[in-house]
Amino acid sequence: MAEWSAVKEAVEQALPFYEWISEVISLGLAGPLRRRAIRRLGSSRKDWVLDSGSGPGVSTKLMLHAGFERIVGLDPSLVLLRSTKASLTGNFYPIQAIAETVPLRTGSVAGVITCFSLRDVQDKNRSIEEFARITTADGLLEIVDVGKPDNQLLQGIIRLYISFIMPLVARALIGPRAGINPFKMIIPTFRSLPTNQALTRLVARTYGSAKLHQFQLGGLVIVEAERARVSAKPLD
């Protein structure tokens, strides 16, 4: 619980520079991967869509720019939700909650997107079950996040980058603006990540099937799924 709180506080502290530093430390792929996932949700522009772990609102802003009309932003941080709401003029509806207990009706959204936030969720299985519960039949799920390759050599390379190189780059970019380096909190969340294939299987057990796309040696991933009309696993 203390680690989870530390992650939340780290993202809050990174608010002024989160987006552009994330772009740098992802080697320029954070934005393109978000936009790729958003394009796949394009058929739901006029429907309700959940941005889970909306954080500083990076994905929400991209969706509003792409013409999405009804976006629910879910995040445990009231600081981040208020900041996002204040910076937007579109239809953004903030909800302070965690992904394991989404306070939305069953079948109430056409799609769910979660970008660089599932890694921070304590119970990933429960959160994916919740995403499926609130999504309509044939609704879509898009997960964009740091990846943990199944190949041990590649996993070691990604771990080296996340544990040592990435924090140094982030610190150099942040400079004296923050007393601590909030991007160091990716290190413990990386340790608790399932491997890329394990995460894909986890999604497939609930949604019926899932597809994995890997980038940068598997250090970044998109996992996408479409909710089957008859779920592979009974839902509440």
C-alpha positions in Angstrom: 0.0 0.0 0.0 2.9 2.4 0.8 4.5 1.6 -2.5 1.2 2.3 -4.3 0.8 5.7 -2.6 4.4 6.5 -3.5 3.6 5.9 -7.2 0.6 8.1 -7.0 2.5 10.9 -5.4 5.3 10.5 -7.9 3.0 11.1 -10.9 1.5 14.1 -9.1 5.0 15.6 -8.7 5.8 14.9 -12.3 2.7 16.8 -13.6 4.5 19.8 -15.0 6.9 17.8 -17.1 5.3 14.3 -17.3 4.3 14.3 -21.0 7.5 15.5 -22.6 9.8 13.5 -20.4 7.8 10.4 -21.0 8.2 11.0 -24.7 12.0 11.2 -24.3 12.5 8.2 -22.1 10.2 6.1 -24.3 12.6 7.0 -27.2 9.8 8.9 -28.9 7.2 6.1 -28.9 4.8 7.1 -26.0 2.8 9.5 -28.1 2.6 7.3 -31.3 1.5 4.3 -29.3 -1.2 6.3 -27.5 -2.5 7.6 -30.8 -2.4 4.1 -32.4 -4.6 2.7 -29.6 -6.9 5.7 -29.8 -7.4 5.2 -33.5 -8.5 1.6 -32.9 -11.2 3.0 -30.6 -12.3 5.4 -33.3 -15.7 3.7 -34.0 -16.7 4.7 -30.4 -16.2 8.4 -30.8 -19.8 9.2 -30.0 -20.1 6.6 -27.2 -18.9 6.5 -23.6 -15.2 5.5 -23.3 -13.2 5.0 -20.1 -9.7 6.3 -19.8 -8.5 4.3 -16.9 -5.5 5.8 -15.0 -6.1 9.1 -16.8 -3.4 10.8 -14.8 -2.3 14.1 -16.3 -4.8 13.6 -19.0 -2.5 13.0 -21.9 -4.6 10.3 -23.6 -7.9 12.2 -22.8 -6.6 15.3 -24.6 -5.6 13.2 -27.6 -9.1 11.6 -27.7 -10.9 14.9 -27.4 -8.7 16.2 -30.3 -9.7 13.1 -32.3 -13.4 13.8 -31.8 -14.3 11.6 -28.9 -17.4 13.1 -27.2 -17.9 11.4 -23.9 -14.8 10.4 -21.9 -14.8 9.1 -18.3 -11.4 9.7 -16.7 -10.7 7.3 -13.8 -7.8 8.0 -11.5 -7.1 7.6 -7.7 -5.5 11.1 -7.6 -7.8 14.0 -7.1 -4.9 16.3 -7.8 -4.5 14.9 -11.3 -8.2 14.8 -12.0 -8.7 18.4 -11.0 -5.7 19.5 -13.1 -7.0 17.6 -16.2 -10.5 18.9 -15.8 -9.2 22.5 -15.5 -7.2 22.2 -18.7 -9.9 20.8 -20.9 -12.9 22.4 -22.5 -14.4 19.1 -23.9 -16.6 16.5 -22.4 -14.4 15.0 -19.7 -16.1 13.4 -16.7 -13.6 12.7 -13.9 -14.1 9.9 -11.3 -11.8 9.3 -8.4 -11.5 5.5 -8.0 -9.1 2.6 -8.7 -9.2 0.2 -11.6 -10.1 -2.8 -9.4 -13.5 -1.2 -8.5 -14.8 0.9 -11.3 -18.0 2.7 -10.2 -19.8 2.3 -13.6 -22.7 0.2 -14.6 -22.2 -3.1 -16.4 -22.1 -2.7 -20.1 -22.0 1.1 -19.9 -19.0 2.0 -22.1 -18.0 1.1 -25.6 -14.3 0.9 -24.9 -11.5 1.2 -22.4 -8.1 2.6 -22.8 -5.3 2.5 -20.2 -2.0 4.0 -21.1 1.1 3.6 -18.9 -1.0 3.0 -15.8 -1.9 -0.7 -15.7 1.6 -1.4 -14.4 0.6 0.7 -11.3 -2.5 -1.4 -10.5 -2.1 -3.7 -7.6 -4.6 -6.4 -8.8 -4.3 -6.5 -12.6 -6.6 -9.5 -12.9 -9.4 -7.8 -11.0 -9.0 -4.6 -13.0 -9.2 -6.4 -16.3 -12.3 -8.2 -15.1 -13.8 -4.8 -14.2 -12.9 -3.4 -17.7 -14.7 -6.3 -19.3 -17.7 -6.0 -17.0 -18.4 -2.3 -17.8 -17.8 -2.8 -21.6 -20.5 -3.6 -24.0 -20.5 -6.8 -26.1 -17.9 -6.3 -28.9 -16.5 -3.4 -26.9 -12.7 -2.8 -27.1 -9.8 -2.7 -24.7 -6.5 -1.0 -25.4 -3.6 -1.4 -23.0 -0.4 0.7 -23.7 2.4 0.3 -21.3 5.9 -0.6 -20.4 6.6 -4.2 -21.3 8.5 -7.1 -19.7 9.8 -9.4 -22.5 9.5 -13.1 -22.0 13.0 -13.6 -23.4 15.3 -13.4 -20.4 18.1 -11.6 -22.3 15.7 -9.0 -23.7 14.1 -8.7 -20.2 17.6 -8.0 -18.7 18.3 -5.3 -21.3 14.9 -3.6 -20.5 15.5 -3.9 -16.8 18.9 -2.3 -17.1 17.4 0.6 -19.1 14.6 1.1 -16.6 16.7 0.7 -13.5 19.7 2.7 -14.4 19.7 4.6 -17.7 16.2 5.9 -17.7 16.4 7.5 -14.2 19.6 9.3 -15.1 18.1 10.7 -18.3 14.9 11.8 -16.5 17.0 13.4 -13.7 19.1 15.3 -16.2 15.9 16.6 -17.9 14.1 17.5 -14.7 17.1 19.3 -13.2 16.5 21.1 -9.9 12.7 21.5 -10.5 11.9 18.5 -8.3 13.5 17.3 -5.1 13.1 13.7 -6.1 13.1 11.9 -9.4 9.4 10.7 -9.8 10.3 8.5 -12.8 12.3 6.2 -10.5 8.9 4.8 -9.4 8.7 2.9 -12.7 11.4 0.5 -11.2 9.2 -1.2 -8.5 6.2 -1.3 -10.9 8.3 -3.0 -13.5 9.3 -5.7 -11.0 5.7 -6.6 -10.4 4.7 -6.6 -14.1 3.7 -10.0 -15.6 5.7 -10.8 -18.8 4.2 -9.6 -22.1 2.8 -13.0 -23.0 1.4 -13.6 -19.4 -0.4 -10.2 -19.6 -1.8 -11.1 -23.0 -3.1 -14.5 -21.6 -4.6 -12.6 -18.6 -6.6 -10.4 -20.9 -7.6 -13.3 -23.2 -9.0 -15.3 -20.2 -11.6 -12.5 -19.6 -12.2 -11.1 -23.1 -12.0 -14.4 -25.0 -9.0 -13.4 -27.1 -6.2 -10.8 -27.1 -3.5 -9.6 -29.4 0.0 -8.5 -28.4 2.1 -5.9 -30.2 5.7 -5.4 -29.0 8.0 -2.5 -29.6 11.6 -1.5 -28.6 12.7 -5.1 -27.9 9.4 -5.7 -26.0 10.0 -2.9 -23.6 6.8 -1.2 -24.8 3.6 -3.0 -25.6 0.0 -2.7 -26.8 -2.4 -5.4 -25.8 -5.7 -5.2 -27.5 -8.9 -7.2 -27.1 -12.6 -7.2 -28.2 -15.1 -8.4 -25.6 -16.7 -11.6 -26.8 -20.5 -11.7 -26.7 -20.2 -14.9 -24.6 -17.3 -14.3 -22.3 -14.7 -16.9 -21.7 -15.2 -16.3 -18.0 -18.4 -15.5 -16.2 -18.8 -11.9 -15.2 -20.8 -10.4 -12.4 
